[in-house]
Amino acid sequence: MSKKILLFLVGIVLLGCQKQDPEEQLQYLTGYWEIDRVEISEDSVIKYKVNATVDYMEFEGKEGFRKKVKPQFDGSFKTSDHKEEITARIENDSLHLYYKTPFDEWKETIIVAEEENFSVLNRDGKIYHYTKFTSLLDEENEEEK
């Protein structure tokens, strides 16, 4: 069995085990997110200790966008005008994100989405796990409390 088919089947099993309401998932996606790890296959996981860029996602209803931003030491972000348009759709009891740029279109499936993290299955069968971004300033302020 090819790796892509196996990864697809693993993804379907994961989605089948998921009981979260897809409507509920969408409310958590607006915000700053950094990649925690990527599951390439069952035996291969890439962990990210530091991210030079962070994904900013914003939704109004089921329409939104995602753009890459670079966190700065003062708590601000450097960004560009480039963004990926997103349309969220619920299909087969799952939340799907449809992305569109001038160069490509693709779909991702949300596996789980909560206030502090979310996971998504992409078209290549990889599962990306994101955590809510916290700046160094936020972490310093927490330590002072």
NORWOHU-V729527 format. One record per residue. N is the residue number from 1. PHI is phi in degrees with one decimal (none if undefined). BURIAL is I if it has 9 or more other C-alpha atoms within 8 Angstrom, else O. Layout:
N & PHI & BURIAL
N & PHI & BURIAL
This chain:
1 & none & O
2 & -70.7 & O
3 & -60.9 & O
4 & -63.3 & O
5 & -65.5 & O
6 & -60.6 & I
7 & -63.7 & I
8 & -61.8 & I
9 & -63.8 & O
10 & -61.3 & O
11 & -61.6 & I
12 & -63.5 & O
13 & -61.5 & O
14 & -61.0 & I
15 & -66.5 & I
16 & -66.4 & O
17 & -77.8 & O
18 & -75.0 & O
19 & -115.4 & O
20 & -71.7 & O
21 & -67.7 & O
22 & -58.9 & I
23 & -61.5 & O
24 & -68.3 & O
25 & -59.8 & I
26 & -58.8 & I
27 & -63.2 & O
28 & -90.4 & I
29 & -79.2 & I
30 & -69.0 & I
31 & 146.0 & I
32 & -98.5 & I
33 & -131.6 & I
34 & -123.9 & I
35 & -72.3 & I
36 & -92.0 & I
37 & -160.7 & I
38 & -128.9 & I
39 & -92.0 & I
40 & -77.3 & I
41 & -151.2 & O
42 & -59.5 & O
43 & -100.0 & O
44 & -127.6 & O
45 & -128.3 & I
46 & -103.0 & O
47 & -101.9 & O
48 & -108.3 & O
49 & -88.0 & O
50 & -135.3 & O
51 & -118.1 & O
52 & -73.5 & O
53 & -125.5 & I
54 & -127.7 & I
55 & -88.8 & I
56 & -106.4 & I
57 & -120.1 & I
58 & -142.3 & I
59 & -126.7 & I
60 & -123.8 & O
61 & 67.7 & O
62 & -102.7 & I
63 & -109.9 & I
64 & -166.1 & I
65 & -152.2 & I
66 & -132.4 & I
67 & -142.4 & I
68 & -86.0 & I
69 & -131.0 & I
70 & -111.0 & I
71 & -65.8 & I
72 & -110.2 & O
73 & -64.3 & O
74 & -85.8 & O
75 & 94.9 & I
76 & -87.4 & O
77 & -132.6 & O
78 & -94.7 & O
79 & -145.8 & O
80 & -123.7 & O
81 & -84.4 & O
82 & -74.2 & O
83 & -150.8 & I
84 & -104.6 & I
85 & -73.3 & I
86 & -128.8 & I
87 & -120.1 & I
88 & -95.4 & I
89 & -136.9 & I
90 & -97.5 & I
91 & -139.8 & O
92 & 52.0 & O
93 & 61.3 & O
94 & -134.4 & I
95 & -90.0 & I
96 & -114.7 & I
97 & -108.5 & I
98 & -102.4 & I
99 & -99.8 & I
100 & -146.8 & I
101 & -128.9 & I
102 & -62.5 & O
103 & -110.1 & O
104 & -161.0 & O
105 & -138.3 & O
106 & -158.6 & O
107 & -127.4 & I
108 & -128.8 & I
109 & -115.7 & I
110 & -74.2 & I
111 & -89.9 & I
112 & -149.0 & I
113 & -143.4 & I
114 & -133.6 & O
115 & -60.7 & O
116 & -105.3 & O
117 & -160.9 & I
118 & -153.3 & I
119 & -130.5 & I
120 & -138.8 & I
121 & -99.5 & I
122 & -96.4 & I
123 & -67.9 & O
124 & -93.8 & O
125 & 83.6 & I
126 & -88.8 & I
127 & -108.8 & I
128 & -98.0 & I
129 & -108.5 & I
130 & -110.6 & I
131 & -124.1 & I
132 & -60.3 & I
133 & -74.2 & O
134 & -126.5 & O
135 & -77.6 & O
136 & -60.5 & O
137 & -64.5 & I
138 & -62.0 & O
139 & -66.0 & I
140 & -64.6 & O
141 & -64.4 & O
142 & -65.0 & O
143 & -67.1 & O
144 & -72.2 & O
145 & -72.2 & O
